[in-house]
Amino acid sequence: MKTITRRTFVKNSLKATSAIAIGASLVANVKAAQASAPSLVFSQIPLPYSFGALEPSIDTMTMEIHYGKHHSAYIKNVNDAIVAESISFTSETDFFTNASKLSAKARNNGGGAWNHNFFWQVMKPGGINLPGKVSEALTQGFGSFDSFKEQFTAAATGRFGSGWAWLVNDHGKLKIGSTPNQDNPMMDSSDLKGTPLLALDVWEHAYYLKYQNKRADYVANWWSIVNWDEVAKRLA
């Protein structure tokens, strides 16, 4: 049996104590990092198509600027606000259902981040086919597809200043409306409430390079790139 001297015992004890202290410090640092990490982070989805894929309805340069500059800025700004303001909501749903409690920076940029992620997905090149379930739902809700299209167009062209036009499902009832700025129907502060099924961005930066002040032309041409398959999935 190996004899342990007092000196060896003390040396080994110091090593063990040091290891415990280092381990405790690492655990504390991890816990501190976890505590300071934001509970919610907004992310920009990859664009589902190339910048030029929606031509001629939406031009390539507009898409490059819209996605690469405007949308990315909303993502950065809302995440900055979440950290700076110690916002503790853990999901986008909680974030929006408490929008009235948020700062203007957090609410506006959070809306801009989510709205654009949604917008990119409800468009696609040559998206003309209208699934039967969508056609039936729109006919039931608005009398006919043409009536729906007329009402949605009116919401988009009639929105004063910047904002969005929406088709939403409000507890089984389809509704059309618009919101100002970057508000959306999931916000508790929005007059229009419901689950978004379709949206159209009518901020000038969405169309001004190609259409200048002719918003009605932009809206009319947009119908040819609506992704009705995506609408059908959200309607299910």
Secondary structure as UniProt FT lines:
FT   HELIX           6..36
FT   TURN            51..57
FT   HELIX           60..65
FT   HELIX           66..71
FT   HELIX           72..84
FT   TURN            85..86
FT   HELIX           92..97
FT   HELIX           99..101
FT   HELIX           104..121
FT   TURN            125..126
FT   HELIX           132..142
FT   HELIX           145..158
FT   STRAND          163..170
FT   TURN            171..172
FT   STRAND          173..180
FT   TURN            181..182
FT   TURN            185..186
FT   TURN            188..189
FT   STRAND          195..201
FT   HELIX           204..206
FT   HELIX           208..211
FT   TURN            212..213
FT   HELIX           215..222
FT   HELIX           223..225
FT   HELIX           228..235
//
